[in-house]
């Protein structure tokens, strides 16, 4: 169902991954269900492989199995998790029937990114994920700008959702909290910024 009006308490499911040390095989993928940028309603957790190819399936599985049925949009902190465990936002949109908004602090250097991915197994699939993420848009949030990409939602509505969810920082609150929880789960204490 398309989003016609972005409400202040739109239900957002945001995902971020946990930190990992060199040589680690796995880390966590944390999802938080948020009402706009105000209230957290729930947490989801999956394990994913460092530099693997399972983040997309784990994310889709988490969405399809969750009890929160009023989520209207999925928000991601980039398209790579656990190193280069890349997700295809078009496939996530198709499988979950939810729009996807990818938020980036800055526009990535795609040439450098693709070159690094080219040295990994399944490089053609990883490259397809980057290409399918599509155009990079910009939205002003407070005194800064955030880059974003979309699948299944128009640029204008995605920018409004980012704006509504940036309640305490220049990063959407659902992503900020997912980041803090992921760090706390892995390290025993949250560190760093989203």
N, C-alpha and C positions, 0 to 999 in steps of 0.2 A: 504494500500500500504506500503510495507516494506521500511525502511529508508536505502538506500544504501550508501549515502554519507552525512555526517553531515556538513551542511553549517554554516558559522559564524552567519547568520541571520535566522536560522531555527525558525519557528514560534512555540512558546511554550505557552501553556495555563497553568498557575500555580495557585493553590488554597491554601489558608490558612484561618483559622477561626479567628474571633475576640475574644477578652477577654470577660469574663463574671464573675459576682460576685456570691458568694454563694447564692443559692436560686433562681437564675435567671432561667427562663424557655427557653429563646432563645438567640441566638447571630447570627452574620452574617457569611456567607461563601463568601469570596471575590475571584474572579478569575481575573487574569491579562493576557492579551495577549501581548507577548513580542517577539521581533526579537532578538534571541540569548540572549546576556546579555546587549544589547545596547539601544533599544528603546521600549517604551511601546506604543502599538497601541489601547488598549481598556481595559475596566473594566467591570466585571460581578458581580452581587450581588444576593444572595439568603439568606433567613432566615432559620436557622436550630435549632432543639431542643437540649437543653443541655442533654447529656446522652441518647438521643433518638436513633431512627433508620432511620431517614430521610435524612441524609447527602448524602448517595449514590444516592438516587432518585433525590435530588435537584441538585447535581453535574451533573448527566447525563442529566437532563432536561435543565440545563444551557448550556451544550455543544450542545445539539440537537437544541436548539432554538437560538443560537448565530448567529450573522451576519458574523462573521469572519470564512470564509470557507477554509482559507489556513493554519490553525493550523495543525501541524504535530505530536505533542506529548503533552500529559497531564503530568504535574509535580505536585506532592503532597508533602506537608510537613507532612509526616507520614500518617498513615491510620486511625487515630482517630481525630475527630473534635468535638468541643464543649464538652469536657470531653471524654466520651466513645462512641460517635456517630461514629461508625466504618463503613468503606467502604470496599467493596471487589474489589480489583483492576482488577481481572480477569473479573468480571461482567461489570465493567466500560469499559474495553478494548473491550469486546464483544458488548456492547450496542452502543458505540460511534465509533467503528472501528478505534480507535486511540491507539497507544501504551501508556503505563502509566509507569512513573518513580517516585518512592517514594524516597525522600531524607531524611536522618536521620543524625543528628549530631553525634550520637553514636549508637552502637548496643543496642537495648532494652533488658532488662532482661525479656525474654519471660515467664518464670515461674511466676514471680511477676505480670506481666501484665495479664496473663491468670487467675491467682488467683483473681485479682481485678475484672476482667470482669465477673467471675463466680458468683459474688454476684448480678449482674444486671439482669433484665428481658432480654429475648432473648439471653442468654449467649451462646447457641449452634451456633446461627447465627454469633455472634461476634467472637467466636473461629474459625469458618470457614473462616472468613475474614483474621484472622491472619495466618492461615495455607495456605490459597490461595495466600497470598503475597509472599510466597516462600523464597528462599535462600537470605541471606544478602551478598552483594558484597561490595567491598571497592574501592575507587578511591582517588588518591592523588590530592589535590587541594592546590596550594601554599605550605605553610609549615604545612598543616594539612591534615587529611583524613576524608572523608565523607562515611558513609554507605549508601547503596541504595538497593532497590528491584525493580523488573520489572514485567510487564505483556505485552506480545505482542511485545517485542523488546529484542534483544540480549544484553548481558552484555557489550560488547565492544562499541556498538553504544550508549547505555545509558550513559556509562562513558564519551564518547566524548561529548554528549549533556551537561552533567553536567559541564565538563571542559570549553566548549564554553560559557556557561551561567554564569560562575563565573568571572565576569568582574571587580567588585569593592570590593569584599569581598570573604571570604572562604565559601560562601553560594551562590547558584545560585541567580542571580539578580532578576529573576521573582518571586521567593519565598520571597526574602527579601522585595520587593516592595508590594507584596500581604499582607504580614504581617504588614507593615507600614500603608497601606490603611485600613486594617481591624481594627487596633487599633485606627486610627483616626476617623473612622466612629462610633465606639462604644463609645470611651472616649472623642472625640472631639480633641484629640491630640495623635499622635503616640508615643508609648513608647516601650522600650525593643528591643531585637534583634530577628531576625527570627530564 
